[in-house]
């Protein structure tokens, strides 16, 4: 039986943005101080990788207006909040078990392993004998957006959360501390 996109929960980006903005204001941080705080979570890694692009306060401040972000970028805010992406799903969210994000120290950043997510999605798709087109219809996207996960470095958070819910696994199963 196919589960359609309409019956899958959505990632409530407004609630997510409100959560980090409320906490930012409670801590008395400007947007640029907030961006620095996010970046400093990986202070040792940043020292080892001085050519990495730091977070821009202006870009972070515009996230609410955009109403979306990549799954990789969202990890900075989720880590800072100490919350899992599942905390921001609309009902009916599927109980996927322990959703806590992995611990990451100052020597690492949290990163989605999209290739691993693709493999789990493809396994489940094959178990159910679905084509990529059929699965894309279920998940409310194009087949290319799903097959591109195999080699993608970035994907939108809304899509990866629909995928994790559809396969019935926590996002944390595909998120790892990375030190490069």
Long-range contacts (C-beta under 8 A, 24 or more apart in sequence): 2-130, 2-134, 2-138, 3-138, 3-166, 4-137, 4-138, 4-140, 5-137, 5-138, 5-139, 5-140, 5-162, 6-140, 7-92, 8-139, 8-140, 8-162, 8-165, 8-166, 9-89, 9-90, 9-91, 9-92, 9-93, 9-94, 9-161, 9-162, 9-165, 10-89, 10-90, 10-158, 10-161, 10-162, 11-85, 11-88, 11-89, 11-90, 11-157, 11-158, 11-161, 11-162, 12-88, 12-89, 12-90, 13-67, 13-68, 13-69, 13-88, 13-157, 13-158, 14-64, 14-67, 15-88, 16-74, 16-77, 16-88, 17-63, 17-64, 19-81, 19-83, 19-88, 20-77, 20-80, 20-81, 21-64, 23-80, 23-81, 30-57, 31-57, 31-58, 31-60, 31-61, 32-57, 32-58, 33-57, 34-60, 35-59, 35-60, 37-80, 38-76, 38-77, 38-79, 38-80, 39-76, 41-76, 41-79, 41-80, 41-104, 41-106, 41-109, 42-104, 42-106, 42-107, 42-108, 42-109, 43-106, 44-105, 44-106, 44-107, 45-106, 45-107, 45-108, 45-109, 45-179, 45-180, 48-107, 49-180, 68-156, 68-157, 68-158, 69-156, 69-157, 70-154, 70-155, 70-156, 70-157, 71-112, 71-114, 71-154, 71-155, 71-156, 71-157, 71-160, 72-111, 72-112, 72-153, 72-154, 74-157, 75-101, 75-109, 75-110, 75-111, 75-112, 75-175, 76-109, 78-110, 79-104, 79-110, 84-170, 84-171, 84-172, 85-157, 85-161, 85-171, 86-161, 86-170, 86-171, 89-161, 89-165, 93-165, 94-165, 94-168, 96-164, 96-165, 96-168, 96-169, 96-170, 97-170, 98-170, 98-172, 99-170, 99-171, 99-172, 100-172, 101-171, 101-172, 101-175, 102-172, 102-175, 102-176, 102-177, 103-177, 104-177, 105-177, 107-179, 108-177, 108-178, 108-179, 109-177, 109-178, 110-175, 110-176, 110-177, 110-178, 111-175, 111-176, 111-177, 111-178, 112-155, 112-160, 112-171, 112-174, 112-175, 113-174, 113-175, 113-176, 114-149, 114-150, 114-152, 114-153, 114-154, 114-155, 114-160, 114-174, 115-149, 115-150, 115-151, 116-174, 117-149, 117-160, 117-163, 117-164, 117-174, 118-146, 118-147, 118-149, 118-150, 120-167, 120-169, 120-173, 120-174, 121-146, 121-149, 121-163, 121-166, 121-167, 122-150, 124-166, 124-167, 138-166, 139-163, 139-166
